[in-house]
Amino acid sequence: MFCMQSIFHKLKAYKTQIVWAFLLIAFLVEFVILISCNNHNDQSTTSIWLFICSMSLGILPIVFSKDFNKNAFSIQNPKQIAWWFFALFASIVVLCIYFFKMQDLIKHCRIDEHVSDIIPTIMQEVHRFLHHEFVYAPIIFDGYSYPSGYLPAIWFPFIAAETFHFDYRYIPFATFALLIIGILLVYKKQISNLSTFLSLVMIPLSLELFIANNNSVPHFSVEVLIACYYVFLCLAITTKNYFLIGIAISLCLLSRYSLALWLPLYFIVLLINQDKKLLVKIIIVIIIAIALFYVIPFLSKDPSLVIRGLLNYSSAGDGEWRRTNQSTHLPEHLTHGLGFAYFFYVIKGIDIPTKIKYLQMVLLALIAVFLVSMSFIFYKYKNKLSTPIFLLCSFKIYLSIFYTFIHIPYVYLYTVPLMVSGALIFYLVSAKKEDLIA
């Protein structure tokens, strides 16, 4: 009995270290699953582990918020500026590796709508915009056409590539490089020890390894660009800068509708914290940004754009569920161990549209439960919780639910939750101690 008590007291003394160990293990398992998703043999086990680890990254810092508050990693020491230069050098090295791989990619892999229509669609939208044509007219390729549905924040940055005549695939890289440089400049004082150095370098390194093991990410998608918006949002919501937050939210909303389902929780947290003025200013910035870049130039000319885009996404999902691999006789994008869509696909006795409908209903139900429960938790324990930690972790939990129950779990889509995990770890390690105290 005495021995058990002794062990218990020793574990309690190292409680923070144990929590951090579990947090880092969860991140590593999530990372390993994502970079090796093309080699998974056990779909059910892999997707469950990914969900558990992804949720743990959001839950642990909230449950053990006091331990994070008392044991902030950052030690501000002006004499230890060497760590910032190490971080700068390491980031440049990783970005250079990324850049040279992009050059090799561009040299050997041309953009082809028959392989993937993502970048070709963006090219048509940019061309139309520059030639004063309606951007959201149907996209036309050889032999088929479909509604144009990409929101402005997805295609607008590529105007630079079209204007200056360079490959579109450089734009996500350039955006990511600017993001890392921005983080290095903003968090210069906090990057003062080994832990903050490693947590920062982990962001570009994890992305580079993910891309190296999943060639579809840089080859055919622009998901790195969207992931940059989400990381920008993660760091913005830890501040009180209404303009920065409003722009970050607007960029995310103007690239994917999915963020809209998390925003009610963010607004509720601000109301509970009596930050009504901040909330009003953020909403004004969002309304102005969306009106200027989407509603006035595009939605006002065709109010059905939003509904048409959502319907097109649903019909694409139906097609992916019906397109099976010749060797496995299963839909290829449902068998990488990246979501629970596979479990709904194998249900017997119902057709594919009904299976997809059930999956979407479960997703919406879980998000509703998430919003209510997280709002209640923050309201009841707001004096014990750090608001920045709660916001970041609730966002990670939300993304974990959303990407687990997404009905087409394309590999490239998981660039976003991976980079958000990296941003979460970096903030927990690098934030000033006073910012972590509730």
Helices and strands as residue ranges (DSSP letters): H 2-13, H 15-35, G 37-39, H 43-63, H 65-70, G 78-80, H 82-108, H 118-130, E 139-141, E 144-146, H 152-155, G 156-158, H 159-164, H 170-186, H 194-213, H 216-220, H 223-236, H 242-253, G 257-261, H 263-272, H 276-290, I 291-299, H 305-322, G 332-334, H 341-345, H 352-381, H 387-404, G 411-414, H 415-430, H 433-436
